[in-house]
Amino acid sequence: MSIPRQDVGAPVQDFLAMTLSLALALALAMGIIEFSTAWFWPQNGVDFFFTIERIGGGAFRSALWMFIALGFAGAIIRGPNYALLVGFAPLAAFWCMALLSSALGDDPASSVWFLTLWTAMACAALAIGSQTSGSQIGTVAAFTFAAIAFVSLVLFVVEPQWATMRGGGRTMLRGLFLHKNTCGWFGTIGFLFLLTYTSGRNLFRYGAMALCVAIALLSQSGTAVGIMMIGTAFYFLLRQLQVLRVTPGFKIFVLLAVLVALALAVNFILPALTEALEKGQSLRNRESGWNLYLRFFEGHMVLGRGPGSFVTGTSVINKMISETFVNDLNMSVHNMYLALLGEVGILGLGAYIGGYLYVAVIGTTRPDAKRGDLTAGILALAVLCSGFTEARDTLIPHLATFLMLITRSSAVRLRYNEMLMRRTSDA
């Protein structure tokens, strides 16, 4: 007796859906590890990125790209593609400027490679957000953050020579990361994500948040701790504005005023604060580095020198070292805005700032804003604020942008489903 076609199709569809869900869950967990650069910790006591060999790093990255390709293909087939397109829309202009800069830059092949990696990260985030439930995203991310933070703290106790850095007479945690600032940033992003995206009064959530706070504090990264405080305050401000039920225009005015105040505070208070924390010499070193970088931007202000031009080991950096005879840790630009100006020029920098401001201000103040919109806005704000003293979320795949795109596309999917339900009920 023949089996009805629909009886065969349903199990196959269920299997494909389960496979896609598993691939996206693995892409999320592995993406958090990869894009945060976890386990780049030194195995032989060396501190420079280009000398580090990750155990199994090649196989891990290959598996991640496979899950990303599988997940994104499944997202395209299943739809709705609306969530993919709208989720990425704020950064679309920036991507176009980066592509143009790649074609006209110093090293098109290298720039296209950097842009391809960044695009793969974005595709993974959009697929995860558009195809995975909010509860699953929160659960997988929480376990991953908790595991990495916990192992970092264990290493701090049992293998302090691997898990710590020393400077200025202090011992600072770096855990599973190359540098203490990276460790602190991971703790900050983990805390802000868990605070704003996950819900429920359960011990695991609070424990994971506590672990993230612990590694941020033990890393003694001033930027990370400061961004954690700013992000938390911004989140509760958004929640309060929702409770007050004020107009979107008033919300936008308040948030823009807060952002202007933050920018002024960074400009006027940061020098005094760094001196008080005995970080004045570090800031002065960074300022001299910024002046050095500006010399190599001349003639490339409109579109920059191409994505990845100012990454350690590139021809531009090697030229800077050979011409200035400066070769130390402060060769890193330590300023996201300067890094973007050098790589994608004024046009790319403007598109970048505009996209992140849209997510942080417009996306969080709309009347139908979801939890994912708030989380994406907090992460966008964290990127913009940290950019004054660090250069993380440029055109190298990084954790905050990865999670921002996930949570934003998740919110877009929820609104799309609600729109379909309204149309169905009206019909």
C-alpha positions as CSV (number, residue, x, y, z in Angstrom):
1,M,0.0,0.0,0.0
2,S,1.4,3.4,-1.0
3,I,2.1,6.0,1.7
4,P,0.3,9.3,1.2
5,R,2.6,12.0,0.1
6,Q,1.8,14.4,3.0
7,D,2.7,11.7,5.5
8,V,6.2,11.5,4.0
9,G,6.7,15.2,3.6
10,A,6.0,16.1,7.3
11,P,8.8,14.0,8.8
12,V,11.2,15.3,6.2
13,Q,10.3,18.9,7.0
14,D,10.6,18.2,10.7
15,F,14.0,16.7,10.2
16,L,15.2,19.7,8.1
17,A,13.8,22.1,10.7
18,M,15.6,20.3,13.5
19,T,18.8,20.2,11.5
20,L,18.6,23.9,10.8
21,S,17.9,24.7,14.4
22,L,20.9,22.7,15.6
23,A,23.2,24.3,13.0
24,L,22.1,27.8,14.1
25,A,22.5,26.9,17.8
26,L,26.0,25.7,17.1
27,A,26.7,28.8,14.9
28,L,25.6,31.0,17.8
29,A,27.7,29.3,20.5
30,M,30.8,28.9,18.2
31,G,30.3,32.5,16.9
32,I,30.5,33.9,20.4
33,I,33.8,32.0,20.9
34,E,35.2,33.0,17.5
35,F,34.2,36.6,17.4
36,S,35.2,37.3,20.9
37,T,38.6,35.7,20.2
38,A,38.3,33.4,23.2
39,W,41.2,30.9,23.7
40,F,43.7,33.2,22.0
41,W,45.6,33.0,25.3
42,P,49.4,32.6,25.0
43,Q,50.7,29.0,25.3
44,N,54.4,29.9,25.4
45,G,54.4,33.2,27.3
46,V,54.2,35.4,24.2
47,D,51.9,38.4,24.0
48,F,51.6,39.2,20.3
49,F,48.6,38.2,18.2
50,F,50.5,37.0,15.2
51,T,52.5,34.5,17.1
52,I,49.6,32.7,18.7
53,E,48.5,29.3,17.4
54,R,45.1,28.1,18.7
55,I,44.8,24.4,19.4
56,G,42.4,23.1,16.8
57,G,41.7,26.7,15.6
58,G,41.6,25.8,11.9
59,A,39.2,22.9,12.3
60,F,37.0,25.0,14.7
61,R,36.8,27.9,12.2
62,S,36.0,25.6,9.3
63,A,33.2,24.0,11.3
64,L,31.9,27.4,12.1
65,W,31.8,28.5,8.5
66,M,30.0,25.3,7.6
67,F,27.3,25.9,10.1
68,I,27.0,29.5,9.0
69,A,26.6,28.5,5.3
70,L,24.1,25.8,6.3
71,G,22.1,28.1,8.5
72,F,22.0,31.0,6.1
73,A,21.0,28.8,3.2
74,G,18.2,27.4,5.4
75,A,17.1,30.9,6.4
76,I,16.9,32.0,2.7
77,I,14.9,28.9,1.8
78,R,12.5,29.0,4.8
79,G,12.1,32.8,4.9
80,P,10.9,35.4,5.6
81,N,13.7,37.1,3.8
82,Y,12.1,40.3,5.0
83,A,13.7,39.8,8.4
84,L,17.1,39.3,6.8
85,L,16.9,42.5,4.7
86,V,15.3,44.8,7.4
87,G,17.6,43.4,10.1
88,F,20.7,44.4,8.1
89,A,19.3,47.6,6.6
90,P,21.0,50.1,9.1
91,L,24.4,48.8,8.1
92,A,23.7,48.4,4.4
93,A,25.1,51.8,3.4
94,F,28.2,51.1,5.5
95,W,28.7,47.7,3.7
96,C,28.4,49.4,0.3
97,M,31.0,52.0,1.2
98,A,33.3,49.3,2.5
99,L,32.9,47.4,-0.8
100,L,33.8,50.5,-2.8
101,S,36.7,51.2,-0.5
102,S,37.9,47.6,-1.0
103,A,37.9,48.0,-4.7
104,L,39.8,51.3,-4.7
105,G,42.1,50.7,-1.7
106,D,45.8,49.8,-1.3
107,D,45.3,46.1,-1.4
108,P,41.9,45.1,-2.9
109,A,42.4,41.3,-2.4
110,S,43.2,41.7,1.3
111,S,40.4,44.2,1.8
112,V,37.8,42.0,0.1
113,W,38.9,39.1,2.3
114,F,38.3,41.2,5.4
115,L,35.0,42.3,4.1
116,T,34.0,38.7,3.3
117,L,34.7,37.6,6.8
118,W,32.7,40.5,8.2
119,T,29.8,39.7,5.8
120,A,29.9,36.0,6.8
121,M,29.5,37.1,10.5
122,A,26.6,39.3,9.5
123,C,24.9,36.5,7.5
124,A,25.2,34.2,10.5
125,A,23.7,36.7,12.9
126,L,20.8,37.5,10.6
127,A,20.1,33.8,10.0
128,I,20.2,33.1,13.8
129,G,17.9,36.0,14.6
130,S,15.4,35.3,11.9
131,Q,15.1,31.5,12.4
132,T,15.7,30.9,16.2
133,S,13.3,31.7,19.0
134,G,14.3,34.3,21.5
135,S,14.3,31.8,24.4
136,Q,16.7,29.5,22.5
137,I,19.0,32.4,21.6
138,G,19.1,33.5,25.2
139,T,19.7,30.0,26.6
140,V,22.6,29.2,24.2
141,A,24.2,32.6,24.6
142,A,23.9,32.4,28.4
143,F,25.5,29.0,28.6
144,T,28.3,30.1,26.3
145,F,29.0,33.3,28.2
146,A,28.9,31.5,31.6
147,A,31.2,28.7,30.4
148,I,33.9,31.0,29.0
149,A,33.8,33.3,32.1
150,F,33.9,30.3,34.5
151,V,36.9,28.7,32.7
152,S,38.7,32.1,32.7
153,L,38.2,32.4,36.5
154,V,39.3,28.8,37.0
155,L,42.5,29.5,35.0
156,F,43.0,32.7,37.1
157,V,43.2,30.4,40.2
158,V,45.0,27.3,38.9
159,E,47.2,28.7,36.1
160,P,47.8,32.4,36.9
161,Q,50.9,32.6,34.7
162,W,48.7,31.9,31.7
163,A,45.6,33.7,32.7
164,T,47.0,37.0,34.0
165,M,48.9,40.0,32.8
166,R,51.1,42.3,34.9
167,G,51.5,46.0,34.4
168,G,52.1,49.0,36.7
169,G,52.5,46.6,39.6
170,R,49.1,45.1,39.2
171,T,47.9,41.6,38.2
172,M,45.1,41.7,35.7
173,L,42.9,38.8,34.4
174,R,42.9,37.9,30.7
175,G,41.6,34.4,31.1
176,L,41.0,32.6,27.8
177,F,41.8,35.8,25.9
178,L,45.0,37.4,24.6
179,H,44.6,40.6,26.5
180,K,43.0,41.9,29.6
181,N,41.0,44.5,27.7
182,T,39.5,41.8,25.5
183,C,38.5,39.8,28.6
184,G,36.9,42.8,30.2
185,W,35.0,43.6,27.0
186,F,33.7,40.0,26.8
187,G,32.4,40.3,30.4
188,T,30.7,43.6,29.6
189,I,29.0,42.5,26.5
190,G,27.9,39.2,28.2
191,F,26.4,41.1,31.2
192,L,24.6,43.7,29.0
193,F,23.2,40.9,26.8
194,L,22.0,38.8,29.7
195,L,20.6,41.8,31.5
196,T,18.6,43.1,28.5
197,Y,17.7,40.1,26.4
198,T,17.1,37.2,28.8
199,S,14.4,37.3,31.4
200,G,13.3,35.4,34.4
201,R,14.4,35.3,38.0
202,N,16.5,32.2,38.0
203,L,19.8,31.4,39.6
204,F,21.5,30.4,36.4
205,R,20.8,33.8,34.7
206,Y,22.0,35.7,37.8
207,G,25.0,33.4,38.1
208,A,26.0,34.0,34.5
209,M,25.7,37.7,34.9
210,A,27.8,37.6,38.1
211,L,30.5,35.6,36.3
212,C,30.6,38.2,33.5
213,V,30.8,41.1,36.0
214,A,33.6,39.3,37.8
215,I,35.9,38.9,34.8
216,A,35.2,42.5,33.8
217,L,36.3,43.8,37.2
218,L,39.3,41.4,37.5
219,S,40.5,42.4,34.1
220,Q,40.8,46.0,35.4
221,S,39.8,47.4,32.0
222,G,38.5,50.9,32.6
223,T,36.8,51.0,29.3
224,A,34.9,47.8,29.8
225,V,33.7,48.7,33.3
226,G,32.7,52.2,32.2
227,I,30.7,50.8,29.2
228,M,29.0,48.3,31.5
229,M,27.8,51.2,33.7
230,I,26.7,53.3,30.8
231,G,24.9,50.5,29.1
232,T,23.1,49.5,32.3
233,A,22.0,53.1,32.9
234,F,20.9,53.5,29.3
235,Y,18.8,50.3,29.5
236,F,16.9,51.5,32.6
237,L,16.4,54.9,31.0
238,L,14.8,53.2,28.0
239,R,12.6,51.1,30.3
240,Q,11.5,54.2,32.2
241,L,10.6,56.0,28.9
242,Q,8.5,53.0,27.9
243,V,6.7,53.2,31.3
244,L,6.0,56.9,30.9
245,R,4.4,56.3,27.5
246,V,5.8,59.5,26.0
247,T,5.9,60.2,22.3
248,P,8.6,58.6,20.1
249,G,9.8,62.2,19.3
250,F,10.4,63.0,22.9
251,K,12.2,59.7,23.5
252,I,14.5,60.4,20.6
253,F,15.2,63.9,22.0
254,V,16.0,62.5,25.4
255,L,18.3,59.8,24.0
256,L,20.1,62.2,21.7
257,A,20.7,64.6,24.6
258,V,22.1,61.7,26.7
259,L,24.5,60.7,23.8
260,V,25.7,64.3,23.4
261,A,26.3,64.5,27.2
262,L,28.2,61.3,27.0
263,A,30.4,62.6,24.1
264,L,31.1,65.8,26.1
265,A,31.9,63.8,29.2
266,V,34.4,61.7,27.3
267,N,36.0,64.8,25.8
268,F,36.3,66.8,29.0
269,I,36.2,64.3,31.9
270,L,38.3,61.5,30.4
271,P,41.7,63.2,30.8
272,A,41.1,64.1,34.4
273,L,39.7,60.6,35.1
274,T,42.6,58.8,33.6
275,E,45.1,60.9,35.6
276,A,43.1,60.1,38.8
277,L,43.3,56.4,37.9
278,E,47.0,56.7,37.1
279,K,46.3,56.0,33.4
280,G,47.4,59.4,32.2
281,Q,50.6,58.0,30.5
282,S,48.6,55.4,28.7
283,L,46.2,58.0,27.3
284,R,49.1,60.2,26.2
285,N,50.7,57.3,24.4
286,R,47.4,56.7,22.6
287,E,47.2,60.3,21.7
288,S,50.6,60.3,20.1
289,G,49.6,57.1,18.3
290,W,46.5,58.9,17.0
291,N,48.6,61.7,15.6
292,L,50.8,59.2,13.9
293,Y,47.9,57.4,12.3
294,L,46.5,60.7,10.9
295,R,49.7,61.2,9.0
296,F,49.0,58.0,7.0
297,F,45.4,59.0,6.2
298,E,46.5,62.0,4.1
299,G,45.1,61.7,0.5
300,H,42.7,58.9,1.5
301,M,40.1,60.8,3.5
302,V,37.1,60.1,1.3
303,L,37.1,56.3,0.9
304,G,40.1,55.3,3.1
305,R,42.8,52.8,2.2
306,G,40.6,49.8,2.3
307,P,39.2,47.4,5.1
308,G,41.9,45.8,7.1
309,S,44.6,48.3,6.0
310,F,45.6,49.2,9.6
311,V,45.5,45.6,11.0
312,T,48.8,44.5,12.6
313,G,51.1,42.9,10.0
314,T,49.6,44.7,6.9
315,S,51.8,46.7,4.5
316,V,50.5,50.0,5.8
317,I,51.4,49.2,9.4
318,N,54.8,47.8,8.3
319,K,55.4,51.1,6.4
320,M,54.4,53.1,9.5
321,I,56.9,51.1,11.6
322,S,59.7,51.4,9.1
323,E,59.3,55.2,8.6
324,T,58.7,56.1,12.2
325,F,60.9,53.5,14.0
326,V,58.0,52.9,16.4
327,N,57.2,49.3,17.1
328,D,55.3,48.7,20.4
329,L,51.9,47.9,21.7
330,N,50.7,51.4,21.2
331,M,50.9,51.0,17.4
332,S,47.4,49.8,17.7
333,V,45.2,52.7,16.9
334,H,43.0,52.4,20.0
335,N,40.3,54.5,18.5
336,M,37.5,53.0,16.4
337,Y,36.6,56.2,14.7
338,L,40.2,56.8,13.5
339,A,40.5,53.2,12.4
340,L,37.3,53.5,10.3
341,L,38.4,56.8,8.9
342,G,41.7,55.3,7.7
343,E,40.0,52.1,6.3
344,V,36.7,53.4,4.7
345,G,37.1,57.1,4.8
346,I,34.7,59.9,5.8
347,L,31.8,58.3,3.7
348,G,32.2,54.9,5.4
349,L,32.6,56.4,8.8
350,G,29.5,58.5,8.4
351,A,27.5,55.5,7.2
352,Y,28.8,53.5,10.2
353,I,27.9,56.0,12.8
354,G,24.5,56.6,11.2
355,G,23.7,52.9,11.2
356,Y,24.6,52.4,14.8
357,L,22.9,55.6,16.0
358,Y,19.7,54.4,14.2
359,V,19.8,51.1,16.0
360,A,20.5,52.8,19.4
361,V,18.0,55.7,19.1
362,I,15.4,55.1,16.5
363,G,15.1,51.3,16.9
364,T,14.6,51.6,20.7
365,T,12.0,54.3,20.6
366,R,9.5,53.0,18.1
367,P,6.1,52.2,19.7
368,D,6.3,48.5,18.9
369,A,9.9,48.0,20.1
370,K,10.7,44.5,21.2
371,R,13.1,43.2,23.8
372,G,15.5,42.5,20.9
373,D,15.4,46.1,19.8
374,L,16.4,47.3,23.3
375,T,19.3,44.8,23.4
376,A,20.5,45.8,19.9
377,G,20.3,49.4,20.9
378,I,22.3,48.9,24.1
379,L,25.0,47.0,22.2
380,A,25.1,49.6,19.5
381,L,25.6,52.3,22.2
382,A,28.4,50.1,23.8
383,V,30.2,50.0,20.4
384,L,29.9,53.8,19.9
385,C,31.1,54.7,23.4
386,S,34.0,52.2,23.5
387,G,35.2,53.5,20.1
388,F,36.8,56.5,21.8
389,T,39.5,54.4,23.4
390,E,39.4,51.1,21.6
391,A,39.1,49.9,18.0
392,R,37.2,46.6,18.1
393,D,34.0,46.6,16.0
394,T,35.4,47.8,12.7
395,L,35.5,45.6,9.7
396,I,36.9,42.6,11.6
397,P,34.1,40.3,12.9
398,H,33.5,41.1,16.6
399,L,31.1,40.0,19.3
400,A,29.0,43.2,19.9
401,T,28.0,43.6,16.3
402,F,27.3,39.9,16.0
403,L,24.9,39.9,18.9
404,M,23.4,43.3,17.8
405,L,22.4,41.9,14.4
406,I,21.0,38.7,16.0
407,T,18.8,40.6,18.4
408,R,17.7,43.2,15.9
409,S,16.7,40.5,13.3
410,S,14.9,38.6,16.0
411,A,12.8,41.7,16.8
412,V,12.1,42.2,13.1
413,R,10.9,38.6,12.8
414,L,8.5,39.1,15.7
415,R,7.0,42.2,14.2
416,Y,6.6,40.5,10.8
417,N,4.8,37.6,12.4
418,E,2.5,40.0,14.2
419,M,1.7,41.8,11.0
420,L,0.8,38.5,9.3
421,M,-1.5,37.6,12.2
422,R,-3.3,40.9,12.0
423,R,-3.8,40.5,8.2
424,T,-5.1,37.0,8.8
425,S,-7.5,38.1,11.5
426,D,-8.7,41.0,9.3
427,A,-9.4,38.7,6.4
